[in-house]
């Protein structure tokens, strides 16, 4: 398996199919059935082009008319995004002409083994390589300090959560997302941190929150928003601090860490802070779309003021609106349920505006249901374009 140097995790999944399938069939199904499912930020093709997801490896064999095997997907995304991508694999129900089932067996942190190797090598160097000379470089001193801080990381509770050495004794603690966040804060001398290791908040965090003053220190992305919602439901959170929009706690400088913690807010105000982060991220996305639109050649499009309004309302929501012949909303649905809802729709539905990618599957269903138009954010890999369905992109309305 060819991984990029930035690979953090490897998604390992098992596949079984009621028929004979080969690697190209499985890879095609993964791209085809996840396209548009998670929106632009987690579009698998775009992630692979950007080098944030590596080459998909499939090892499959057939026996007795059935196939089984394993799927490996390297990821340099963060823990939350990698978990979402893994969950999307389990929605795949067909490979080629065959019914199939994919189950995620494990998400491996490939950096853990590298860290162990680094620590072992550092010990060897410290004990064997410095016998004849005394290191004088500031860089070597800093490396030794960081190695000691890595050694300071501990496991806490039944779930063995990554934590700093002072979590048990400190009256106040920081709750972060993952192990890398704990390590980064240890680098700056902050030793009262504990990680939840995902969006499924462990019971240990809930119990700790009853005894200590708790500050949730979260990433400045949608994953941080999701984790905040669950923390507020499960744990007794006193304060909330956020990394700058688009940044992760594990990548912050010492100055950024200090500023974020200084600007923490009470938990009651946290939802407003989360809303401001979301608006700022959305505004950044809109500016990028405007620049892209200005650079692209102008296309003649029919007047569609209502459709433009709907597209603007849906931006960033991963939702869809089903419209009748007068462009009135018949139904609002999530993009992940769009294909199923369209299949079950009646003749009243004449068009769809949605915050997602127009795929061949959606286009085929639209033609089958005699829809007049589809409005999406992006055009996927379309092989066959029905003449009866007009395809529009939101940025060109």
SEMI-487948 format. One record per residue (C-alpha): residue number from 1; residue in three letters; x, y, z. Coordinates in steps of 0.25 Angstrom, whole numbers, plus 5000, padded with zeros to 4 digits. Layout:
residues N
<kollo = NUM drennu = ala east = X north = Y up = Z>
...
end
This chain:
residues 397
<kollo = 1 drennu = unk east = 5000 north = 5000 up = 5000>
<kollo = 2 drennu = unk east = 5006 north = 5013 up = 4996>
<kollo = 3 drennu = unk east = 5003 north = 5024 up = 5007>
<kollo = 4 drennu = unk east = 5007 north = 5038 up = 5007>
<kollo = 5 drennu = unk east = 5017 north = 5044 up = 5017>
<kollo = 6 drennu = unk east = 5005 north = 5051 up = 5024>
<kollo = 7 drennu = unk east = 4996 north = 5039 up = 5026>
<kollo = 8 drennu = unk east = 4990 north = 5039 up = 5040>
<kollo = 9 drennu = unk east = 4981 north = 5027 up = 5040>
<kollo = 10 drennu = unk east = 4977 north = 5015 up = 5031>
<kollo = 11 drennu = unk east = 4963 north = 5011 up = 5030>
<kollo = 12 drennu = unk east = 4962 north = 4996 up = 5030>
<kollo = 13 drennu = unk east = 4948 north = 4990 up = 5025>
<kollo = 14 drennu = unk east = 4943 north = 4976 up = 5021>
<kollo = 15 drennu = unk east = 4934 north = 4974 up = 5009>
<kollo = 16 drennu = unk east = 4925 north = 4962 up = 5005>
<kollo = 17 drennu = unk east = 4917 north = 4961 up = 4992>
<kollo = 18 drennu = unk east = 4907 north = 4952 up = 4987>
<kollo = 19 drennu = unk east = 4914 north = 4949 up = 4974>
<kollo = 20 drennu = unk east = 4928 north = 4950 up = 4967>
<kollo = 21 drennu = unk east = 4934 north = 4964 up = 4968>
<kollo = 22 drennu = unk east = 4948 north = 4970 up = 4966>
<kollo = 23 drennu = unk east = 4956 north = 4981 up = 4971>
<kollo = 24 drennu = unk east = 4952 north = 4991 up = 4960>
<kollo = 25 drennu = unk east = 4937 north = 4988 up = 4963>
<kollo = 26 drennu = unk east = 4939 north = 4991 up = 4978>
<kollo = 27 drennu = unk east = 4947 north = 5004 up = 4976>
<kollo = 28 drennu = unk east = 4936 north = 5009 up = 4966>
<kollo = 29 drennu = unk east = 4925 north = 5006 up = 4976>
<kollo = 30 drennu = unk east = 4933 north = 5014 up = 4987>
<kollo = 31 drennu = unk east = 4934 north = 5026 up = 4978>
<kollo = 32 drennu = unk east = 4921 north = 5025 up = 4972>
<kollo = 33 drennu = unk east = 4912 north = 5023 up = 4984>
<kollo = 34 drennu = unk east = 4919 north = 5033 up = 4993>
<kollo = 35 drennu = unk east = 4919 north = 5044 up = 4983>
<kollo = 36 drennu = unk east = 4911 north = 5055 up = 4988>
<kollo = 37 drennu = unk east = 4908 north = 5048 up = 5001>
<kollo = 38 drennu = unk east = 4916 north = 5057 up = 5010>
<kollo = 39 drennu = unk east = 4917 north = 5070 up = 5002>
<kollo = 40 drennu = unk east = 4929 north = 5077 up = 4996>
<kollo = 41 drennu = unk east = 4938 north = 5077 up = 5008>
<kollo = 42 drennu = unk east = 4938 north = 5061 up = 5009>
<kollo = 43 drennu = unk east = 4937 north = 5058 up = 4994>
<kollo = 44 drennu = unk east = 4946 north = 5046 up = 4993>
<kollo = 45 drennu = unk east = 4951 north = 5049 up = 4979>
<kollo = 46 drennu = unk east = 4955 north = 5063 up = 4983>
<kollo = 47 drennu = unk east = 4961 north = 5058 up = 4996>
<kollo = 48 drennu = unk east = 4969 north = 5048 up = 4988>
<kollo = 49 drennu = unk east = 4974 north = 5059 up = 4977>
<kollo = 50 drennu = unk east = 4978 north = 5068 up = 4989>
<kollo = 51 drennu = unk east = 4986 north = 5056 up = 4995>
<kollo = 52 drennu = unk east = 4978 north = 5056 up = 5008>
<kollo = 53 drennu = unk east = 4973 north = 5042 up = 5005>
<kollo = 54 drennu = unk east = 4983 north = 5031 up = 4999>
<kollo = 55 drennu = unk east = 4981 north = 5021 up = 4988>
<kollo = 56 drennu = unk east = 4969 north = 5011 up = 4992>
<kollo = 57 drennu = unk east = 4975 north = 4997 up = 4993>
<kollo = 58 drennu = unk east = 4965 north = 4985 up = 4991>
<kollo = 59 drennu = unk east = 4969 north = 4970 up = 4993>
<kollo = 60 drennu = unk east = 4957 north = 4961 up = 4989>
<kollo = 61 drennu = unk east = 4955 north = 4947 up = 4985>
<kollo = 62 drennu = unk east = 4943 north = 4939 up = 4980>
<kollo = 63 drennu = unk east = 4939 north = 4925 up = 4984>
<kollo = 64 drennu = unk east = 4926 north = 4918 up = 4982>
<kollo = 65 drennu = unk east = 4920 north = 4929 up = 4974>
<kollo = 66 drennu = unk east = 4922 north = 4939 up = 4986>
<kollo = 67 drennu = unk east = 4933 north = 4949 up = 4988>
<kollo = 68 drennu = unk east = 4940 north = 4954 up = 5001>
<kollo = 69 drennu = unk east = 4952 north = 4962 up = 5004>
<kollo = 70 drennu = unk east = 4958 north = 4975 up = 5011>
<kollo = 71 drennu = unk east = 4958 north = 4990 up = 5008>
<kollo = 72 drennu = unk east = 4970 north = 4999 up = 5012>
<kollo = 73 drennu = unk east = 4968 north = 5014 up = 5011>
<kollo = 74 drennu = unk east = 4980 north = 5023 up = 5016>
<kollo = 75 drennu = unk east = 4975 north = 5037 up = 5022>
<kollo = 76 drennu = unk east = 4982 north = 5049 up = 5026>
<kollo = 77 drennu = unk east = 4969 north = 5055 up = 5031>
<kollo = 78 drennu = unk east = 4966 north = 5058 up = 5046>
<kollo = 79 drennu = unk east = 4960 north = 5047 up = 5054>
<kollo = 80 drennu = unk east = 4946 north = 5052 up = 5053>
<kollo = 81 drennu = unk east = 4946 north = 5054 up = 5038>
<kollo = 82 drennu = unk east = 4953 north = 5040 up = 5036>
<kollo = 83 drennu = unk east = 4942 north = 5034 up = 5045>
<kollo = 84 drennu = unk east = 4931 north = 5041 up = 5036>
<kollo = 85 drennu = unk east = 4938 north = 5035 up = 5023>
<kollo = 86 drennu = unk east = 4938 north = 5021 up = 5030>
<kollo = 87 drennu = unk east = 4924 north = 5022 up = 5033>
<kollo = 88 drennu = unk east = 4920 north = 5026 up = 5019>
<kollo = 89 drennu = unk east = 4927 north = 5013 up = 5014>
<kollo = 90 drennu = unk east = 4916 north = 5005 up = 5022>
<kollo = 91 drennu = unk east = 4905 north = 5011 up = 5014>
<kollo = 92 drennu = unk east = 4910 north = 5004 up = 5001>
<kollo = 93 drennu = unk east = 4900 north = 4993 up = 4998>
<kollo = 94 drennu = unk east = 4904 north = 4989 up = 4983>
<kollo = 95 drennu = unk east = 4917 north = 4986 up = 4976>
<kollo = 96 drennu = unk east = 4914 north = 4985 up = 4961>
<kollo = 97 drennu = unk east = 4902 north = 4976 up = 4959>
<kollo = 98 drennu = unk east = 4903 north = 4969 up = 4973>
<kollo = 99 drennu = unk east = 4898 north = 4973 up = 4986>
<kollo = 100 drennu = unk east = 4909 north = 4975 up = 4996>
<kollo = 101 drennu = unk east = 4912 north = 4979 up = 5010>
<kollo = 102 drennu = unk east = 4924 north = 4987 up = 5016>
<kollo = 103 drennu = unk east = 4927 north = 4987 up = 5030>
<kollo = 104 drennu = unk east = 4939 north = 4996 up = 5037>
<kollo = 105 drennu = unk east = 4947 north = 4987 up = 5045>
<kollo = 106 drennu = unk east = 4958 north = 4996 up = 5050>
<kollo = 107 drennu = unk east = 4964 north = 5010 up = 5049>
<kollo = 108 drennu = unk east = 4979 north = 5009 up = 5051>
<kollo = 109 drennu = unk east = 4987 north = 5021 up = 5056>
<kollo = 110 drennu = unk east = 4999 north = 5019 up = 5047>
<kollo = 111 drennu = unk east = 5006 north = 5030 up = 5055>
<kollo = 112 drennu = unk east = 5006 north = 5022 up = 5068>
<kollo = 113 drennu = unk east = 5016 north = 5012 up = 5063>
<kollo = 114 drennu = unk east = 5025 north = 5023 up = 5058>
<kollo = 115 drennu = unk east = 5025 north = 5030 up = 5071>
<kollo = 116 drennu = unk east = 5029 north = 5018 up = 5078>
<kollo = 117 drennu = unk east = 5041 north = 5016 up = 5068>
<kollo = 118 drennu = unk east = 5045 north = 5030 up = 5070>
<kollo = 119 drennu = unk east = 5045 north = 5029 up = 5085>
<kollo = 120 drennu = unk east = 5053 north = 5016 up = 5085>
<kollo = 121 drennu = unk east = 5063 north = 5022 up = 5075>
<kollo = 122 drennu = unk east = 5064 north = 5035 up = 5084>
<kollo = 123 drennu = unk east = 5067 north = 5026 up = 5096>
<kollo = 124 drennu = unk east = 5078 north = 5019 up = 5088>
<kollo = 125 drennu = unk east = 5084 north = 5032 up = 5084>
<kollo = 126 drennu = unk east = 5083 north = 5038 up = 5098>
<kollo = 127 drennu = unk east = 5090 north = 5026 up = 5104>
<kollo = 128 drennu = unk east = 5100 north = 5022 up = 5093>
<kollo = 129 drennu = unk east = 5103 north = 5033 up = 5084>
<kollo = 130 drennu = unk east = 5106 north = 5045 up = 5093>
<kollo = 131 drennu = unk east = 5117 north = 5037 up = 5101>
<kollo = 132 drennu = unk east = 5128 north = 5045 up = 5095>
<kollo = 133 drennu = unk east = 5122 north = 5059 up = 5094>
<kollo = 134 drennu = unk east = 5113 north = 5068 up = 5101>
<kollo = 135 drennu = unk east = 5101 north = 5074 up = 5092>
<kollo = 136 drennu = unk east = 5102 north = 5089 up = 5092>
<kollo = 137 drennu = unk east = 5091 north = 5092 up = 5081>
<kollo = 138 drennu = unk east = 5078 north = 5099 up = 5085>
<kollo = 139 drennu = unk east = 5071 north = 5089 up = 5076>
<kollo = 140 drennu = unk east = 5076 north = 5077 up = 5083>
<kollo = 141 drennu = unk east = 5072 north = 5082 up = 5096>
<kollo = 142 drennu = unk east = 5058 north = 5085 up = 5091>
<kollo = 143 drennu = unk east = 5057 north = 5071 up = 5085>
<kollo = 144 drennu = unk east = 5061 north = 5065 up = 5098>
<kollo = 145 drennu = unk east = 5050 north = 5073 up = 5105>
<kollo = 146 drennu = unk east = 5039 north = 5069 up = 5095>
<kollo = 147 drennu = unk east = 5043 north = 5055 up = 5097>
<kollo = 148 drennu = unk east = 5042 north = 5056 up = 5112>
<kollo = 149 drennu = unk east = 5028 north = 5062 up = 5110>
<kollo = 150 drennu = unk east = 5024 north = 5051 up = 5100>
<kollo = 151 drennu = unk east = 5028 north = 5041 up = 5111>
<kollo = 152 drennu = unk east = 5019 north = 5049 up = 5121>
<kollo = 153 drennu = unk east = 5006 north = 5045 up = 5114>
<kollo = 154 drennu = unk east = 4998 north = 5035 up = 5121>
<kollo = 155 drennu = unk east = 4985 north = 5027 up = 5120>
<kollo = 156 drennu = unk east = 4973 north = 5030 up = 5129>
<kollo = 157 drennu = unk east = 4960 north = 5023 up = 5132>
<kollo = 158 drennu = unk east = 4954 north = 5010 up = 5127>
<kollo = 159 drennu = unk east = 4955 north = 5015 up = 5113>
<kollo = 160 drennu = unk east = 4970 north = 5018 up = 5114>
<kollo = 161 drennu = unk east = 4968 north = 5032 up = 5109>
<kollo = 162 drennu = unk east = 4981 north = 5040 up = 5106>
<kollo = 163 drennu = unk east = 4984 north = 5050 up = 5117>
<kollo = 164 drennu = unk east = 4994 north = 5059 up = 5123>
<kollo = 165 drennu = unk east = 5000 north = 5054 up = 5136>
<kollo = 166 drennu = unk east = 4993 north = 5065 up = 5144>
<kollo = 167 drennu = unk east = 4979 north = 5061 up = 5141>
<kollo = 168 drennu = unk east = 4976 north = 5054 up = 5153>
<kollo = 169 drennu = unk east = 4982 north = 5064 up = 5163>
<kollo = 170 drennu = unk east = 4978 north = 5077 up = 5156>
<kollo = 171 drennu = unk east = 4965 north = 5084 up = 5160>
<kollo = 172 drennu = unk east = 4963 north = 5089 up = 5146>
<kollo = 173 drennu = unk east = 4965 north = 5081 up = 5133>
<kollo = 174 drennu = unk east = 4964 north = 5083 up = 5118>
<kollo = 175 drennu = unk east = 4956 north = 5073 up = 5109>
<kollo = 176 drennu = unk east = 4961 north = 5072 up = 5095>
<kollo = 177 drennu = unk east = 4958 north = 5063 up = 5083>
<kollo = 178 drennu = unk east = 4970 north = 5054 up = 5081>
<kollo = 179 drennu = unk east = 4984 north = 5049 up = 5086>
<kollo = 180 drennu = unk east = 4991 north = 5059 up = 5077>
<kollo = 181 drennu = unk east = 4984 north = 5070 up = 5084>
<kollo = 182 drennu = unk east = 4989 north = 5065 up = 5097>
<kollo = 183 drennu = unk east = 5003 north = 5064 up = 5092>
<kollo = 184 drennu = unk east = 5003 north = 5078 up = 5086>
<kollo = 185 drennu = unk east = 4999 north = 5084 up = 5099>
<kollo = 186 drennu = unk east = 5009 north = 5076 up = 5107>
<kollo = 187 drennu = unk east = 5019 north = 5083 up = 5098>
<kollo = 188 drennu = unk east = 5016 north = 5096 up = 5104>
<kollo = 189 drennu = unk east = 5015 north = 5091 up = 5118>
<kollo = 190 drennu = unk east = 5000 north = 5089 up = 5119>
<kollo = 191 drennu = unk east = 4999 north = 5076 up = 5127>
<kollo = 192 drennu = unk east = 4984 north = 5075 up = 5131>
<kollo = 193 drennu = unk east = 4978 north = 5071 up = 5118>
<kollo = 194 drennu = unk east = 4970 north = 5059 up = 5114>
<kollo = 195 drennu = unk east = 4965 north = 5054 up = 5100>
<kollo = 196 drennu = unk east = 4951 north = 5048 up = 5097>
<kollo = 197 drennu = unk east = 4957 north = 5041 up = 5085>
<kollo = 198 drennu = unk east = 4945 north = 5044 up = 5076>
<kollo = 199 drennu = unk east = 4931 north = 5049 up = 5076>
<kollo = 200 drennu = unk east = 4926 north = 5038 up = 5085>
<kollo = 201 drennu = unk east = 4929 north = 5044 up = 5098>
<kollo = 202 drennu = unk east = 4933 north = 5034 up = 5108>
<kollo = 203 drennu = unk east = 4926 north = 5032 up = 5122>
<kollo = 204 drennu = unk east = 4940 north = 5036 up = 5128>
<kollo = 205 drennu = unk east = 4939 north = 5050 up = 5123>
<kollo = 206 drennu = unk east = 4925 north = 5051 up = 5129>
<kollo = 207 drennu = unk east = 4929 north = 5046 up = 5143>
<kollo = 208 drennu = unk east = 4942 north = 5055 up = 5143>
<kollo = 209 drennu = unk east = 4933 north = 5067 up = 5139>
<kollo = 210 drennu = unk east = 4925 north = 5066 up = 5152>
<kollo = 211 drennu = unk east = 4938 north = 5067 up = 5161>
<kollo = 212 drennu = unk east = 4946 north = 5078 up = 5153>
<kollo = 213 drennu = unk east = 4945 north = 5091 up = 5146>
<kollo = 214 drennu = unk east = 4945 north = 5087 up = 5131>
<kollo = 215 drennu = unk east = 4949 north = 5095 up = 5119>
<kollo = 216 drennu = unk east = 4946 north = 5089 up = 5106>
<kollo = 217 drennu = unk east = 4957 north = 5093 up = 5096>
<kollo = 218 drennu = unk east = 4952 north = 5089 up = 5082>
<kollo = 219 drennu = unk east = 4956 north = 5090 up = 5068>
<kollo = 220 drennu = unk east = 4951 north = 5102 up = 5059>
<kollo = 221 drennu = unk east = 4944 north = 5093 up = 5049>
<kollo = 222 drennu = unk east = 4931 north = 5086 up = 5048>
<kollo = 223 drennu = unk east = 4937 north = 5074 up = 5056>
<kollo = 224 drennu = unk east = 4938 north = 5083 up = 5067>
<kollo = 225 drennu = unk east = 4924 north = 5088 up = 5066>
<kollo = 226 drennu = unk east = 4919 north = 5073 up = 5066>
<kollo = 227 drennu = unk east = 4928 north = 5070 up = 5078>
<kollo = 228 drennu = unk east = 4923 north = 5082 up = 5086>
<kollo = 229 drennu = unk east = 4908 north = 5078 up = 5084>
<kollo = 230 drennu = unk east = 4911 north = 5064 up = 5090>
<kollo = 231 drennu = unk east = 4920 north = 5070 up = 5101>
<kollo = 232 drennu = unk east = 4909 north = 5079 up = 5106>
<kollo = 233 drennu = unk east = 4899 north = 5068 up = 5106>
<kollo = 234 drennu = unk east = 4907 north = 5058 up = 5114>
<kollo = 235 drennu = unk east = 4917 north = 5065 up = 5122>
<kollo = 236 drennu = unk east = 4917 north = 5077 up = 5132>
<kollo = 237 drennu = unk east = 4925 north = 5087 up = 5124>
<kollo = 238 drennu = unk east = 4929 north = 5101 up = 5130>
<kollo = 239 drennu = unk east = 4936 north = 5108 up = 5119>
<kollo = 240 drennu = unk east = 4939 north = 5106 up = 5104>
<kollo = 241 drennu = unk east = 4951 north = 5110 up = 5096>
<kollo = 242 drennu = unk east = 4952 north = 5109 up = 5081>
<kollo = 243 drennu = unk east = 4964 north = 5109 up = 5072>
<kollo = 244 drennu = unk east = 4964 north = 5119 up = 5061>
<kollo = 245 drennu = unk east = 4954 north = 5115 up = 5049>
<kollo = 246 drennu = unk east = 4959 north = 5104 up = 5041>
<kollo = 247 drennu = unk east = 4971 north = 5101 up = 5050>
<kollo = 248 drennu = unk east = 4973 north = 5089 up = 5060>
<kollo = 249 drennu = unk east = 4978 north = 5089 up = 5074>
<kollo = 250 drennu = unk east = 4989 north = 5079 up = 5070>
<kollo = 251 drennu = unk east = 4994 north = 5090 up = 5060>
<kollo = 252 drennu = unk east = 4994 north = 5102 up = 5069>
<kollo = 253 drennu = unk east = 5006 north = 5110 up = 5073>
<kollo = 254 drennu = unk east = 5008 north = 5114 up = 5087>
<kollo = 255 drennu = unk east = 5004 north = 5128 up = 5085>
<kollo = 256 drennu = unk east = 4991 north = 5123 up = 5078>
<kollo = 257 drennu = unk east = 4988 north = 5113 up = 5090>
<kollo = 258 drennu = unk east = 4990 north = 5124 up = 5100>
<kollo = 259 drennu = unk east = 4981 north = 5134 up = 5092>
<kollo = 260 drennu = unk east = 4970 north = 5123 up = 5090>
<kollo = 261 drennu = unk east = 4970 north = 5119 up = 5105>
<kollo = 262 drennu = unk east = 4970 north = 5134 up = 5109>
<kollo = 263 drennu = unk east = 4958 north = 5136 up = 5101>
<kollo = 264 drennu = unk east = 4950 north = 5124 up = 5106>
<kollo = 265 drennu = unk east = 4935 north = 5127 up = 5109>
<kollo = 266 drennu = unk east = 4925 north = 5121 up = 5119>
<kollo = 267 drennu = unk east = 4918 north = 5109 up = 5114>
<kollo = 268 drennu = unk east = 4905 north = 5116 up = 5113>
<kollo = 269 drennu = unk east = 4911 north = 5125 up = 5102>
<kollo = 270 drennu = unk east = 4917 north = 5114 up = 5094>
<kollo = 271 drennu = unk east = 4906 north = 5111 up = 5084>
<kollo = 272 drennu = unk east = 4907 north = 5126 up = 5080>
<kollo = 273 drennu = unk east = 4923 north = 5124 up = 5078>
<kollo = 274 drennu = unk east = 4920 north = 5112 up = 5070>
<kollo = 275 drennu = unk east = 4910 north = 5119 up = 5061>
<kollo = 276 drennu = unk east = 4920 north = 5130 up = 5059>
<kollo = 277 drennu = unk east = 4931 north = 5120 up = 5055>
<kollo = 278 drennu = unk east = 4921 north = 5114 up = 5045>
<kollo = 279 drennu = unk east = 4917 north = 5127 up = 5039>
<kollo = 280 drennu = unk east = 4932 north = 5131 up = 5037>
<kollo = 281 drennu = unk east = 4935 north = 5117 up = 5031>
<kollo = 282 drennu = unk east = 4923 north = 5119 up = 5022>
<kollo = 283 drennu = unk east = 4927 north = 5133 up = 5018>
<kollo = 284 drennu = unk east = 4941 north = 5128 up = 5014>
<kollo = 285 drennu = unk east = 4935 north = 5118 up = 5005>
<kollo = 286 drennu = unk east = 4925 north = 5128 up = 4999>
<kollo = 287 drennu = unk east = 4937 north = 5137 up = 4995>
<kollo = 288 drennu = unk east = 4945 north = 5125 up = 4989>
<kollo = 289 drennu = unk east = 4932 north = 5122 up = 4980>
<kollo = 290 drennu = unk east = 4931 north = 5137 up = 4976>
<kollo = 291 drennu = unk east = 4946 north = 5137 up = 4972>
<kollo = 292 drennu = unk east = 4944 north = 5124 up = 4964>
<kollo = 293 drennu = unk east = 4931 north = 5129 up = 4957>
<kollo = 294 drennu = unk east = 4938 north = 5142 up = 4953>
<kollo = 295 drennu = unk east = 4950 north = 5134 up = 4947>
<kollo = 296 drennu = unk east = 4941 north = 5125 up = 4940>
<kollo = 297 drennu = unk east = 4935 north = 5128 up = 4926>
<kollo = 298 drennu = unk east = 4921 north = 5133 up = 4927>
<kollo = 299 drennu = unk east = 4910 north = 5124 up = 4923>
<kollo = 300 drennu = unk east = 4896 north = 5127 up = 4918>
<kollo = 301 drennu = unk east = 4886 north = 5122 up = 4928>
<kollo = 302 drennu = unk east = 4871 north = 5124 up = 4929>
<kollo = 303 drennu = unk east = 4865 north = 5134 up = 4939>
<kollo = 304 drennu = unk east = 4864 north = 5126 up = 4952>
<kollo = 305 drennu = unk east = 4862 north = 5136 up = 4964>
<kollo = 306 drennu = unk east = 4855 north = 5126 up = 4972>
<kollo = 307 drennu = unk east = 4865 north = 5115 up = 4970>
<kollo = 308 drennu = unk east = 4876 north = 5124 up = 4974>
<kollo = 309 drennu = unk east = 4869 north = 5128 up = 4987>
<kollo = 310 drennu = unk east = 4868 north = 5113 up = 4990>
<kollo = 311 drennu = unk east = 4882 north = 5110 up = 4987>
<kollo = 312 drennu = unk east = 4887 north = 5122 up = 4996>
<kollo = 313 drennu = unk east = 4878 north = 5117 up = 5007>
<kollo = 314 drennu = unk east = 4883 north = 5103 up = 5006>
<kollo = 315 drennu = unk east = 4898 north = 5106 up = 5005>
<kollo = 316 drennu = unk east = 4906 north = 5098 up = 5015>
<kollo = 317 drennu = unk east = 4894 north = 5091 up = 5021>
<kollo = 318 drennu = unk east = 4895 north = 5077 up = 5013>
<kollo = 319 drennu = unk east = 4880 north = 5078 up = 5010>
<kollo = 320 drennu = unk east = 4871 north = 5078 up = 4998>
<kollo = 321 drennu = unk east = 4857 north = 5085 up = 4994>
<kollo = 322 drennu = unk east = 4848 north = 5077 up = 4985>
<kollo = 323 drennu = unk east = 4840 north = 5087 up = 4977>
<kollo = 324 drennu = unk east = 4826 north = 5087 up = 4969>
<kollo = 325 drennu = unk east = 4824 north = 5093 up = 4955>
<kollo = 326 drennu = unk east = 4822 north = 5107 up = 4962>
<kollo = 327 drennu = unk east = 4835 north = 5105 up = 4969>
<kollo = 328 drennu = unk east = 4828 north = 5104 up = 4982>
<kollo = 329 drennu = unk east = 4835 north = 5095 up = 4993>
<kollo = 330 drennu = unk east = 4828 north = 5081 up = 4994>
<kollo = 331 drennu = unk east = 4838 north = 5075 up = 5004>
<kollo = 332 drennu = unk east = 4851 north = 5078 up = 5011>
<kollo = 333 drennu = unk east = 4861 north = 5066 up = 5012>
<kollo = 334 drennu = unk east = 4875 north = 5063 up = 5016>
<kollo = 335 drennu = unk east = 4884 north = 5061 up = 5004>
<kollo = 336 drennu = unk east = 4887 north = 5047 up = 5009>
<kollo = 337 drennu = unk east = 4872 north = 5043 up = 5007>
<kollo = 338 drennu = unk east = 4870 north = 5050 up = 4994>
<kollo = 339 drennu = unk east = 4871 north = 5038 up = 4985>
<kollo = 340 drennu = unk east = 4862 north = 5030 up = 4994>
<kollo = 341 drennu = unk east = 4852 north = 5041 up = 4995>
<kollo = 342 drennu = unk east = 4852 north = 5044 up = 4980>
<kollo = 343 drennu = unk east = 4849 north = 5029 up = 4977>
<kollo = 344 drennu = unk east = 4837 north = 5030 up = 4986>
<kollo = 345 drennu = unk east = 4832 north = 5044 up = 4981>
<kollo = 346 drennu = unk east = 4819 north = 5046 up = 4973>
<kollo = 347 drennu = unk east = 4817 north = 5054 up = 4960>
<kollo = 348 drennu = unk east = 4816 north = 5067 up = 4968>
<kollo = 349 drennu = unk east = 4831 north = 5068 up = 4969>
<kollo = 350 drennu = unk east = 4837 north = 5075 up = 4956>
<kollo = 351 drennu = unk east = 4851 north = 5080 up = 4961>
<kollo = 352 drennu = unk east = 4861 north = 5079 up = 4972>
<kollo = 353 drennu = unk east = 4871 north = 5089 up = 4978>
<kollo = 354 drennu = unk east = 4881 north = 5083 up = 4987>
<kollo = 355 drennu = unk east = 4894 north = 5085 up = 4995>
<kollo = 356 drennu = unk east = 4902 north = 5074 up = 4988>
<kollo = 357 drennu = unk east = 4908 north = 5068 up = 4976>
<kollo = 358 drennu = unk east = 4899 north = 5064 up = 4964>
<kollo = 359 drennu = unk east = 4903 north = 5049 up = 4962>
<kollo = 360 drennu = unk east = 4899 north = 5040 up = 4951>
<kollo = 361 drennu = unk east = 4890 north = 5032 up = 4961>
<kollo = 362 drennu = unk east = 4882 north = 5045 up = 4964>
<kollo = 363 drennu = unk east = 4881 north = 5049 up = 4950>
<kollo = 364 drennu = unk east = 4876 north = 5035 up = 4946>
<kollo = 365 drennu = unk east = 4865 north = 5036 up = 4957>
<kollo = 366 drennu = unk east = 4861 north = 5050 up = 4952>
<kollo = 367 drennu = unk east = 4859 north = 5046 up = 4938>
<kollo = 368 drennu = unk east = 4851 north = 5033 up = 4943>
<kollo = 369 drennu = unk east = 4842 north = 5042 up = 4951>
<kollo = 370 drennu = unk east = 4841 north = 5053 up = 4939>
<kollo = 371 drennu = unk east = 4847 north = 5064 up = 4947>
<kollo = 372 drennu = unk east = 4850 north = 5077 up = 4939>
<kollo = 373 drennu = unk east = 4863 north = 5081 up = 4946>
<kollo = 374 drennu = unk east = 4873 north = 5079 up = 4956>
<kollo = 375 drennu = unk east = 4881 north = 5090 up = 4963>
<kollo = 376 drennu = unk east = 4894 north = 5085 up = 4971>
<kollo = 377 drennu = unk east = 4907 north = 5090 up = 4976>
<kollo = 378 drennu = unk east = 4916 north = 5082 up = 4967>
<kollo = 379 drennu = unk east = 4915 north = 5073 up = 4955>
<kollo = 380 drennu = unk east = 4920 north = 5059 up = 4957>
<kollo = 381 drennu = unk east = 4925 north = 5048 up = 4948>
<kollo = 382 drennu = unk east = 4913 north = 5048 up = 4938>
<kollo = 383 drennu = unk east = 4914 north = 5038 up = 4926>
<kollo = 384 drennu = unk east = 4900 north = 5039 up = 4921>
<kollo = 385 drennu = unk east = 4892 north = 5053 up = 4921>
<kollo = 386 drennu = unk east = 4877 north = 5051 up = 4919>
<kollo = 387 drennu = unk east = 4871 north = 5062 up = 4910>
<kollo = 388 drennu = unk east = 4859 north = 5063 up = 4918>
<kollo = 389 drennu = unk east = 4866 north = 5068 up = 4931>
<kollo = 390 drennu = unk east = 4872 north = 5082 up = 4931>
<kollo = 391 drennu = unk east = 4885 north = 5082 up = 4940>
<kollo = 392 drennu = unk east = 4889 north = 5095 up = 4947>
<kollo = 393 drennu = unk east = 4900 north = 5099 up = 4956>
<kollo = 394 drennu = unk east = 4897 north = 5108 up = 4968>
<kollo = 395 drennu = unk east = 4909 north = 5117 up = 4965>
<kollo = 396 drennu = unk east = 4904 north = 5120 up = 4952>
<kollo = 397 drennu = unk east = 4890 north = 5124 up = 4955>
end
